[in-house]
Amino acid sequence: MSTELHPGLRVRHPDQPDWGVGQVQSVAGDRVTVNFAEAGKVLIRSDRVALILLPPESD
């Protein structure tokens, strides 16, 4: 999954909906740093958690 992820993408955590929408900050191998609206920056292991990709925001 980490090959699809890149900084700027909007995502949700499948097991933590209360975290809100997150924005990918960085990707290093299977480690993805995401800044979530309600949880702040969280390090996610993409080999263990399949983040849900969201469509880009429309202007």
Order of alpha helices (4+ residues) and beta strands (2+ residues): beta-beta-beta-beta-beta
